[in-house]
Amino acid sequence: MNMPSHEELYDRFVKGLESKHRGAFAAVRPDGQVIVDKDDVKVVDRALKQFGPGNFVLLKVGSRGVGKWRYWIRRLSHYPRHTLVS
């Protein structure tokens, strides 16, 4: 699956969520499926289960980007329920 830029995904699928979900996190697939929650770890956990690794972009509603994936992998590695595969 070819991943569009995070700006394009934000404009197409997340921008419309700003009025109700500003400050929440959104995992977005290129086909428009979105998972939204205020808890970033819950969003990533659900997205990994539903979409699979490498099949989504994590964005913050009301912002153009959250950070590099390496940050999230390091953060998630501190949670015992996550098994990270390189």
N, C-alpha and C positions, 0 to 999 in steps of 0.2 A: 504494500500500500504506500503510495507516494504521499509524503506529509507536506501540506502547504505551510507557508511561514506562520509563525505564531501571531503576527499582526493580522494576517488574512483570517485565521481561525477566530481571533478575538472579534474582529469586525463582523464576521458572518454569524457567529453563534453565541457570543458572550455579551456583546455590547447591549443587546436588548434585555439583559438580566440586571443591568446596573440599578434600576429603580428599586427592585425588590431584594437584591442580593449583594449590594456593594460591600466589599470587604471579605466576602466569602471566596472560596477557592473553587475552581472549575477544571475538571479533567475533560478534554475535548478531543473527540476523534474526527478525522477528516470528513466522515460521512454525516457529521452533525450531532451525533450522540453526545450528551453532556451529563456529567455527574457534578452536583453542586452541594457544598457543605461548608460551614464555617470552620470546621476542623480539617486542616490540611492533611493530616495523617489518615483520617477516615476516607477522604477523597482519593488519595493515592492507593490505599488498601483496596477500596472498591474498584477503582479503575484497573488495577493489576489483575484482580479476579475476573472482571467483566470484559476488559479489552485486551489484556495481556501486555507484557512489557514491550515498550517501543512502539505502541500503537495509539498513543495519546500525548497531548501536550497539557501541562499543568499551568493554569493562568489564575491570576487573582482578579476578581471582578472589580472593575474600577481602575485597573492598572494594566499596562501593556505587557508586563512580564513579572515572573517571580524570582527567578535565579537559575543557575545552572543545575542540571540533573545531579551532578556529583554531590552537591550540597544535600539534596533530598536522599540520595543513597546513603550518605554518611549518617544523616539524621535517622532514617528508618532502621539502620543497622543497630541502633540502640534499643529497638523494640523487639522483644523476643519472639513475637508472633510472626515476624517477617524473616523469610529465608531469601537472601539475595544471591543470585547466580551471576557470575561474571560472563 
